[in-house]
Structures are given as C-alpha cells and as structure tokens.
C-alpha cells in the first residue's frame, strides 16, 4: 500500500510566474550536458595521449582531475538533474544523455529515477525516504571518509558495482540505498532495472576486454572506474544538502540547505546548491534556479554566502551534536518570512 502523501509547505507563487520558471530549454541543456561530455572526453583524451607518450606525471595529474569531474557526471549532479527530465525540452535528448551518463558512472536509470521520486515525496521522513537516511554529521565528515574521498572511494565502488552485479544475476531485492526492495516482483520496472544492470555489466566487460587487448590500460581507469576515485566534490556537495536538519517535518526549508556557490561550483553541481528551491518546485530546470531563488528568497532561511560557509555551518552542527546527540539545526528566517511548519 502506498504511503499517504505529505502536505508539504510550498512558498506561494502565482501560476503564470511559475510557468515562466518551469520552461525548459534545449539550448541550455546542450550547453550544460554537452559541455560535461566534452570535458569528460578532453580530460580522458589528454590522459590517453600522456599514457601513450609515457609522460607519467602529467598522466596521473590529468587522471586525477578526470576522476574528480566524473563524479559530477553521476548522481551527484548530472544524472540527478537528468532524472527529473528538466534540462532539455526534447525528451529524447534528455533520455539519451541520462542513459549515457548513467552508463559512464555505474548508475541505474530505472532505479535512480524511482528512488529519487520517493526521496522528493517523503524527504527525510523516517521509514519512507530510504534514499537519504539521516545520520549524525560525525558519521559523514570523519578522517577515514575524507581520505577515501581523496583517493579511492571503496564504499561507493562496493555499493554501485556489487549491487549492479546482483541485479544482473536476477537479484532485484538488492539495493543501492536502503529500499527493501524498491520494486515489488510484480512491478515491470524491476525487470527493466535488471535489464539495464545486464547491459551495464556486459558493456563494461566488453570495454575492459578491448582495452586489455589493445594494451590501453589507462582507459580501464578513465572509462570503467574513474567515477570511484576522487569523489570529494560529490561528497562535499552532498554534505550541504540535508545534513543536521529535522526529520518528519513537512517544510523543505527545514529539511534542506540552500547555499550560495561560486559560478564554477554551480556549473559542476548543476545549480543544486539551491536545494530548498529544487525540492519545493522540482519542475524548475537547473538553469532557472538562481533566478527562482531571487523570486522567493523573502521566505527562505538565511543563506550561507559560500560553499565554505556552508561546510562551516555543517561542522558547527557536528560540534553541537557531539554535546547533544539529539540536536537538529533550525535555520534562521528573515523578518516577514512565512513561519516554518514543523508539523
């Protein structure tokens, strides 16, 4: 039985204004997704050239940058926004990029779209949102995690690759997050999820075999497994999405953070630093979120002025939780803002 819908508070906005903000653009989509694919190909191309010339130090440096960027191609940014179907006006182009980027990052487009829909419907509600489960900040921001995020993110590798293999061999109950399971045995999306896992696994084996045959060893790293190395950008953007906030609260202003980022960081993150706005009106495309923020900011909490300030805020929450494990952060609102809805 489906869970009852939550009566979320949304900042009021008139229908015509909202229609303007939800207009999709193929041009904006191509500029963003196309440039992401171009960066991926350019960094990968340079790394391959350096490998063939045996210029090892430049190769390692470019591989490191390539891997860091590849993390943002996945669910940390590109796959996430494409799953909403909002970057492109033309649905077929959106789906093409969505599936290509999923393949490059071991994401399952069927599973992620369904999981993320539930995350939006039941954001941080215990037992209902099993994509983002609230944990103490200290369990996220610790030395062990930081070391793996700067090198090899073994936990992320194990989660995505192991679950993909399980799906490919018919175990539809296995999950990337904590759904138990996400799809029932009667749900046709379960079979589609398994089919994609088989495509993902077969395609990866074929590519690895080709790279081994032609002795292009660096391409195994660049194409097949680069997204599991240097995940620091994706992990630290995740840290300022929902950390330290309330559970079971029907007001996205109390369960998500909005933080101002620099233009480069916003580009890499597809403007998802405007996270309250994205949850409140998910149909607003990434390229309209900065203007949308300005339109509704009178009712938004005070916004940290930079990514660094946002991380300092999260660290301050960690410090408070060390003194009081039950502490949750309640943001400050400007005078005149609508009162937050706690229940």
Secondary structure, DSSP 8 states (H G I E B T S, - for coil): --------B-----HHHHHHHT---HHHHIIIIIHHHHHHHHHHHHHHHHHHTT-HHHHHHHHHHHHHHHHHHTTTTHHHHHHTT-S-SSHHHHHHHHHHHHHHTT--HHHHHHHHHHHHHTTT-TTT--SS----HHHHSSHHHHHHHHSB-HHHHIIIIIHHHHHHTT-TT--SSS-S-SS-TT-HHHHHHHHHHHHHHHHHHHHHHHHHHTT-HHHIIIIIIGGGB--HHHHHHHTTTSTT--SS-SBHHHH--BB---HHHHHHHTTTTBHHHHHHTTTS-GGGHHHHHHHHGGGSB--BSSHHHHHHHHHHHHHHHHH-TT------B-TT-------
